């Protein structure tokens, strides 16, 4: 049977995480994501001649957004990105680079 002091140690160890969370490292196959400013979002929507609601959506918690340092800094500062566009740069064999746009929507967890 474990002694009382051993049991106390195991309880305190369980209360604190043993490892710090790993920083996000983008995978080489993950395309580059670029969060646009509100002004850039407005200009892109005018150029595409559409409304934001017609574009495909992306959750604010999507790991691809973490490839943009502006997004990470703004998120840590508490900035709201809902309703802004993300420009996704994908390599393409025929076009060289394909650009796609997504509308940021709130995460299922509420952020």
BAFI-3210 file (N, C-alpha, C; in Angstrom, 3 decimals, decimal comma, padded with zeros to 6 digits):
// residues 111
n [1|2|3|4|5|6|7|8|9|10|11|12|13|14|15|16|17|18|19|20|21|22|23|24|25|26|27|28|29|30|31|32|33|34|35|36|37|38|39|40|41|42|43|44|45|46|47|48|49|50|51|52|53|54|55|56|57|58|59|60|61|62|63|64|65|66|67|68|69|70|71|72|73|74|75|76|77|78|79|80|81|82|83|84|85|86|87|88|89|90|91|92|93|94|95|96|97|98|99|100|101|102|103|104|105|106|107|108|109|110|111]
n.u [000,834|000,541|002,160|000,884|002,161|003,054|000,649|-000,280|001,579|001,037|-001,534|-001,117|000,559|-001,141|-002,826|-001,416|-000,337|001,860|003,427|004,198|002,006|002,464|003,974|002,355|003,174|003,393|002,487|004,214|002,510|000,286|-001,585|-000,722|-002,340|-003,978|-005,174|-007,416|-007,625|-010,330|-010,855|-009,547|-011,091|-013,573|-012,869|-012,152|-014,595|-016,075|-014,634|-015,047|-017,708|-019,802|-021,536|-020,463|-021,657|-022,111|-019,766|-017,514|-017,158|-015,007|-013,933|-013,190|-011,431|-009,881|-006,974|-005,361|-005,452|-003,592|-001,229|-000,863|000,805|-000,307|-002,945|-002,610|-001,416|-003,452|-005,586|-004,569|-004,576|-007,224|-008,803|-011,612|-012,334|-014,467|-016,468|-014,561|-012,385|-010,399|-007,527|-006,409|-003,518|-002,709|-000,529|-000,412|-000,412|-001,076|-001,749|000,206|-000,137|-003,011|-005,725|-007,917|-010,867|-012,201|-014,796|-014,592|-016,101|-017,762|-016,283|-017,327|-017,138|-017,596|-015,719]
n.v [-001,188|002,244|004,872|007,599|009,975|009,451|009,224|011,844|013,213|012,180|013,171|015,962|016,142|015,368|017,524|019,621|020,369|018,138|018,634|021,515|023,152|022,412|024,613|025,888|024,468|024,877|022,556|021,362|020,832|022,337|024,956|028,454|030,816|033,938|036,492|039,006|042,595|044,726|046,665|045,563|043,260|044,371|045,483|043,169|041,794|043,599|043,423|040,743|040,890|040,023|038,943|038,521|036,343|034,463|033,185|030,392|029,068|029,382|028,154|030,091|028,807|027,231|025,397|026,224|028,999|029,748|029,988|032,549|035,256|037,750|037,101|035,425|037,207|039,141|037,573|036,809|039,295|039,701|040,474|040,632|038,551|037,758|037,684|038,635|038,150|035,374|034,832|032,225|030,693|028,440|026,028|025,399|023,238|024,056|026,807|027,942|029,410|029,124|031,041|031,211|032,188|032,566|032,987|034,076|032,503|032,236|029,981|026,694|026,513|029,057|031,101]
n.w [000,000|-000,793|000,938|002,996|002,325|-000,256|-001,640|-001,409|-002,947|-005,505|-005,972|-006,035|-008,214|-010,250|-010,394|-011,557|-014,847|-016,561|-018,816|-020,750|-023,108|-026,540|-028,916|-031,894|-034,957|-038,308|-040,790|-043,668|-045,777|-045,305|-046,553|-046,955|-044,943|-044,907|-043,053|-043,819|-043,578|-042,404|-044,348|-046,610|-046,846|-047,579|-050,091|-051,563|-051,627|-053,163|-055,566|-056,246|-056,608|-054,832|-051,841|-048,446|-047,128|-049,070|-049,555|-048,934|-045,597|-042,675|-039,590|-036,682|-035,052|-036,638|-037,441|-039,586|-039,639|-037,823|-039,144|-039,896|-038,676|-037,962|-037,336|-035,085|-033,241|-033,045|-032,100|-029,596|-028,433|-028,150|-030,294|-032,504|-035,117|-036,583|-039,468|-041,176|-044,021|-045,173|-047,001|-048,879|-049,924|-052,278|-053,703|-057,202|-059,956|-062,521|-062,449|-060,940|-058,474|-056,553|-055,430|-052,741|-050,973|-047,701|-045,285|-041,990|-039,325|-036,092|-033,714|-032,710|-029,988|-029,179|-029,549]
ca.u [000,000|001,325|002,069|000,081|002,937|003,064|-000,660|-000,365|002,377|000,370|-002,670|-000,652|001,107|-002,261|-003,477|-000,654|000,038|003,252|004,125|003,557|001,424|003,420|003,617|001,868|004,138|002,650|002,954|004,596|001,397|-000,778|-001,412|-000,592|-003,577|-003,728|-006,396|-007,472|-008,179|-011,724|-010,823|-009,221|-012,264|-014,568|-012,397|-012,229|-016,007|-016,467|-013,990|-015,730|-019,120|-020,623|-021,644|-019,639|-022,412|-022,104|-018,454|-017,333|-016,847|-013,905|-014,088|-012,143|-010,493|-009,202|-005,518|-004,713|-005,358|-002,414|-000,071|-000,768|001,222|-001,242|-004,095|-002,214|-001,233|-004,771|-006,357|-004,036|-004,961|-008,675|-009,464|-012,683|-012,113|-015,699|-016,916|-013,433|-012,018|-009,082|-007,017|-005,630|-002,611|-002,407|000,255|-001,189|000,432|-001,425|-001,808|001,313|-000,717|-004,460|-006,186|-009,282|-011,293|-013,126|-015,349|-014,388|-017,307|-017,394|-016,046|-018,423|-016,945|-018,011|-014,713]
ca.v [000,000|003,466|005,652|008,811|011,014|009,119|009,571|013,298|013,630|011,834|014,077|017,286|016,020|015,277|018,825|020,490|019,652|017,710|019,214|022,715|022,948|022,609|025,708|025,443|024,438|024,592|021,439|021,847|020,673|023,276|026,174|029,695|031,556|035,358|037,166|040,335|043,662|045,026|047,396|044,597|042,401|045,120|045,600|041,850|041,509|044,430|042,865|039,484|041,230|039,103|039,267|037,613|035,151|033,486|032,537|029,277|029,500|028,773|028,408|030,891|027,918|026,397|025,447|026,922|030,424|029,988|030,233|033,992|035,884|038,826|036,479|034,945|038,381|039,737|036,666|036,921|040,614|039,712|041,049|039,822|038,357|037,279|038,479|039,005|037,130|034,748|034,506|030,991|030,547|027,021|025,782|024,785|022,809|024,769|028,258|028,406|029,612|029,307|031,842|030,928|033,057|031,987|033,907|033,576|032,415|031,862|028,578|026,039|026,786|030,420|032,131]
ca.w [000,000|-000,774|002,167|002,870|001,631|-001,683|-002,190|-001,496|-004,092|-006,755|-006,170|-006,431|-009,562|-011,182|-010,481|-012,437|-016,080|-016,543|-019,950|-021,298|-024,435|-027,631|-029,823|-033,187|-036,055|-039,531|-041,604|-045,000|-046,717|-044,947|-047,346|-046,195|-044,723|-044,651|-042,626|-044,417|-042,739|-042,757|-045,618|-047,664|-046,984|-048,357|-051,482|-052,210|-051,893|-054,310|-056,757|-056,564|-056,813|-054,045|-050,412|-047,641|-046,748|-050,175|-049,608|-048,000|-044,227|-041,938|-038,163|-036,072|-034,365|-037,629|-037,277|-040,684|-039,337|-036,997|-039,996|-040,084|-037,420|-037,594|-036,695|-033,760|-032,388|-032,807|-031,250|-028,239|-027,932|-027,982|-031,463|-033,078|-036,549|-037,199|-040,603|-042,023|-044,996|-045,157|-048,332|-048,779|-051,068|-052,515|-054,918|-058,277|-061,072|-063,751|-062,269|-060,116|-057,141|-056,560|-054,302|-052,305|-049,881|-046,727|-044,309|-040,640|-038,501|-034,726|-033,436|-032,018|-028,569|-028,905|-029,801]
c.u [000,875|001,118|001,260|000,840|003,006|001,742|-000,802|000,424|001,658|-000,828|-002,204|-000,064|-000,013|-002,927|-002,738|-000,268|001,521|004,061|003,436|002,997|002,469|003,008|003,188|002,985|003,370|003,298|003,253|003,486|000,235|-000,591|-001,371|-001,935|-003,212|-005,053|-006,351|-008,036|-009,626|-011,799|-010,525|-010,401|-013,314|-014,167|-012,510|-013,679|-016,528|-015,900|-014,691|-017,209|-020,047|-020,733|-020,914|-020,360|-022,417|-020,789|-018,410|-016,871|-015,615|-014,095|-012,917|-011,104|-009,712|-007,682|-004,788|-004,551|-004,114|-001,149|000,117|-000,388|000,304|-002,461|-003,753|-002,067|-002,577|-005,639|-005,892|-004,391|-006,472|-009,434|-010,509|-012,486|-013,373|-016,133|-015,802|-013,110|-010,606|-008,722|-006,106|-004,842|-002,252|-001,547|-000,605|-000,255|000,154|-001,367|-000,614|000,876|-002,210|-004,854|-007,638|-009,601|-012,281|-013,572|-015,181|-015,700|-016,889|-017,203|-017,232|-018,346|-017,269|-016,960|-014,625]
c.v [001,247|004,226|006,915|009,900|010,736|009,479|011,078|013,810|013,343|012,743|015,446|017,249|015,966|016,629|019,767|019,716|019,334|018,348|020,502|022,397|023,234|023,811|025,137|025,531|024,018|023,438|021,958|021,685|021,626|024,564|027,412|030,409|032,997|036,017|038,597|041,342|043,911|045,762|046,451|043,664|043,079|045,207|044,272|041,515|042,343|043,867|041,583|039,690|040,232|039,620|038,184|036,301|034,078|032,737|031,333|029,810|028,779|029,131|029,231|030,054|027,029|026,507|026,185|028,408|030,743|030,168|031,717|034,655|037,026|038,258|036,060|036,123|039,027|038,884|036,764|038,260|040,734|040,314|040,083|039,747|037,900|038,242|038,935|037,850|036,622|034,435|033,293|030,819|029,072|026,884|025,043|024,438|023,628|026,288|028,807|028,585|029,868|030,053|031,462|031,849|032,312|033,091|033,325|033,647|031,981|030,360|027,997|026,292|028,219|031,469|032,501]
c.w [000,000|000,522|001,902|002,109|000,133|-002,340|-002,350|-002,690|-005,397|-007,011|-006,624|-007,844|-010,595|-011,383|-011,427|-013,701|-016,073|-017,663|-020,371|-022,684|-025,503|-028,467|-031,167|-034,211|-037,303|-040,285|-043,002|-046,032|-046,428|-045,752|-046,449|-046,145|-044,375|-044,294|-043,148|-043,418|-043,173|-044,095|-046,780|-047,920|-047,848|-049,829|-052,232|-052,545|-053,060|-055,608|-057,204|-056,883|-056,136|-052,617|-049,624|-047,342|-047,837|-050,282|-048,670|-046,644|-043,689|-040,468|-037,641|-035,359|-035,331|-037,485|-038,396|-040,422|-038,515|-037,825|-040,258|-038,765|-036,983|-036,882|-035,269|-032,797|-032,057|-031,904|-029,800|-027,605|-027,765|-029,147|-032,014|-034,588|-037,279|-038,309|-041,519|-042,962|-044,758|-046,600|-048,164|-050,071|-051,193|-053,756|-055,941|-059,431|-062,334|-063,589|-061,492|-058,677|-057,295|-055,291|-054,014|-051,139|-049,004|-045,781|-042,919|-039,882|-037,098|-034,585|-032,693|-030,522|-028,202|-029,180|-031,256]
res [x|x|x|x|x|x|x|x|x|x|x|x|x|x|x|x|x|x|x|x|x|x|x|x|x|x|x|x|x|x|x|x|x|x|x|x|x|x|x|x|x|x|x|x|x|x|x|x|x|x|x|x|x|x|x|x|x|x|x|x|x|x|x|x|x|x|x|x|x|x|x|x|x|x|x|x|x|x|x|x|x|x|x|x|x|x|x|x|x|x|x|x|x|x|x|x|x|x|x|x|x|x|x|x|x|x|x|x|x|x|x]
***
